[in-house]
Amino acid sequence: MTIAIASTIHAVETIVQAVPVGTNLALTQLIWALMNGSFLASRGAIFPALAASGFSAEESRQSWSGLRYGAWEADDLLKPLQQYAQEQGEWSAHGYEGYEPVAVDWTTFWRPKLVGWPGKYYHGFSGRAEKGVGVGLIGKVGQIGEQRLVLLQKIVRADQDEEMSAKGLKAETLRQAAVLLAAQEVVVVDAGVRVVELQEASIARYVVRRAVNCTARRNYLPDPNATGRPLEYGEIVRPLARTRNGHEIPAARPDHVAAFAFDGRMIRTHSWHQLVRSEQKVAADNETFSLWVFFDPLFTTPLVVATPLLLQPQSIFCLYLDRWPIEQPPLVTKQLLGLQRQFVFAEENCWRLPELALIAGNLLTVQAALLPPMPTGFWDRFPKRTPGRLRRTLAHSPFPEEMLRSERLRKKAAVTDHLPKGIQAHRRKKADH
């Protein structure tokens, strides 16, 4: 247990090194409260969570102040987190025929009672748009030991100068992904993204899931009709058969049929190449892509993906499977650390607390994969390297201040006696505004 605590506080200390003195200590304390599960009992309230972690009233105020007013951004913590994971020597990025997957996804921290918040996103349970803090996630997929996970590269905020909607957040996240994308990297996204959105974001390499009833067109004209208007569109390609008004519409004949062995089963594939979007006319400068259909015996519904890459079918299949680790940071943050509820109301805090919580959740997953398995109790005979087990271990330990190594991690020696505090400070700020 001591090794796990020492290693974890060292990891937290490492990722806050670039933050200014004083603020780095405040964030260290807050990240510790996030990682040990104190926000579960406080239902997303900062001060009760810090108090439950053993911090004094003064330390709690300093941590809150570091969150609210500190000179830091999420990128200041994400870059050291990536370096820390890579320096441990166990991280290896996934790669298929020279291409490495970069997963992209979106998540929302729902705030239906937040007065004046402009952001609204579709809520699956209520079936309508609800207020929430939506962020985009971009992460590099790899492996530590036998555990597949993602290292977050970017947490994208919605553009506050425009309408904070799902459409705007999606477009901004894809633009940021295009900027970050290296020459050997491929963006992997789920069915909520259309091919046209990827092309408009100037993403040249992608693997995106398509609906089973999707269509595309050939980028060349069929044989001309003897009479009538000259043709402008290519032949429609339907990757799967469908039924409409009682009539079956057959699937298009595939360009290639193949099969490969994967995890002890045979997966059949159909593919069509040199396609364009169904609304596009034939043109030499069109961006083309391929459609792939994977018939996996484990599932009744085939998997349909689109990609401009000309790779082996198994590589395309594995690239898409590497989209799923991007789901883990929001899952750990919300369900495991208790940040599905948040009691912060200042505009900057509404952004910063979700960002910091996602970073803490990602770090918790990385640490759990690096450390030996930690059983929850005597009944846990075959423990695995899960963030939940590490969180329970941290929950039984006070903040290990004596284990801090860096001299930069300290309270800033600033004179504050002349500044108003408490209710007087709030009254002055209100009068200034």
Number of C-alpha atoms within 10 A of each C-alpha: 12 11 9 19 18 14 16 23 21 15 20 25 23 18 23 25 18 15 19 16 18 20 25 28 25 24 25 24 25 29 23 22 26 30 29 27 23 25 26 19 13 20 17 22 18 23 21 17 23 26 16 19 24 15 20 13 12 9 19 22 16 21 26 21 14 21 21 19 11 19 12 19 13 17 15 15 22 22 16 18 25 20 13 18 19 15 10 10 10 12 23 14 17 18 17 14 10 8 18 22 29 31 31 25 22 19 17 21 20 19 21 13 10 15 9 8 16 14 21 21 21 15 14 9 6 8 8 10 15 18 22 24 23 23 22 23 23 25 23 25 25 21 17 21 12 8 16 17 25 27 30 25 21 22 22 22 17 23 14 12 6 10 14 20 20 21 12 14 24 22 19 18 25 27 17 17 26 18 12 14 16 12 10 12 17 25 27 25 26 17 12 12 17 16 20 12 14 21 14 12 18 14 18 17 21 24 28 22 21 22 14 17 11 15 19 22 24 22 25 17 16 12 9 10 9 7 6 7 8 10 13 13 19 22 18 16 20 21 23 19 12 14 9 7 5 7 8 10 12 12 12 15 14 17 9 11 14 13 14 12 10 12 6 6 11 13 20 17 22 20 20 23 21 16 26 27 20 17 11 16 18 19 14 9 7 14 15 17 22 18 26 26 24 21 18 16 12 9 8 8 11 18 18 24 25 22 23 17 17 11 13 12 21 17 15 20 21 15 25 21 13 22 24 18 18 26 17 16 25 25 17 22 25 21 12 21 29 22 26 20 17 21 17 18 13 10 11 12 17 20 20 18 20 23 22 22 23 26 26 26 26 26 27 27 24 27 21 24 24 20 15 14 16 21 18 14 9 6 8 10 9 8 14 16 21 19 23 21 18 27 21 16 18 22 18 11 14 15 19 14 9 7 13 16 12 11 7 18 20 14 14 13 8 7 7 8 7 6 8 13 12 7 9 11 12 12 12 12 11 9 8 7 5
